[in-house]
Amino acid sequence: MDSIDNVLNEVASLVGKNYVVQDLETLTFYSTDIFSTANEQAVAIIRPGNADELIQVSPVSYTHLTLPTILLV
């Protein structure tokens, strides 16, 4: 099993490390909806810049579903 750091490094190599967000404020924002806070907080927010990056990142995220939550926005 890959570590979350390895997966995030792989994703960062695809979209750029500035688009892999891990600050607590942003993670909390994306782990909350209008009615409640999620039971689990995301470990990273991935912001692909275009459809091609989304296409490249999606299989990486899918392959590692056993890892904590990674959100694509």
SULNORUR-V419933 format. One record per residue. N is the residue number from 0. OMEGA is omega in whole degrees, 0 to 359 (none if undefined). NEAR is the number of other ideal C-beta (glycine too) atoms within 10 Angstrom. Layout:
N&OMEGA&NEAR  N&OMEGA&NEAR
This chain:
0&179&8  1&176&14  2&179&10  3&179&15  4&178&9  5&180&12  6&180&20  7&175&21  8&178&13  9&178&15  10&179&24  11&178&15  12&180&12  13&186&17  14&185&19  15&186&13  16&177&11  17&181&9  18&171&17  19&189&19  20&181&18  21&180&12  22&187&9  23&182&8  24&180&8  25&178&16  26&178&18  27&179&13  28&183&12  29&177&17  30&182&17  31&171&12  32&187&8  33&185&4  34&185&5  35&174&7  36&180&10  37&177&12  38&178&6  39&178&9  40&176&14  41&176&20  42&179&17  43&173&22  44&180&20  45&181&23  46&177&17  47&184&19  48&181&11  49&183&8  50&179&8  51&178&10  52&178&18  53&179&15  54&180&11  55&184&15  56&185&21  57&179&13  58&178&9  59&179&17  60&182&17  61&182&8  62&186&12  63&182&19  64&180&8  65&179&7  66&177&17  67&188&12  68&171&16  69&181&20  70&173&16  71&179&15  72&none&11
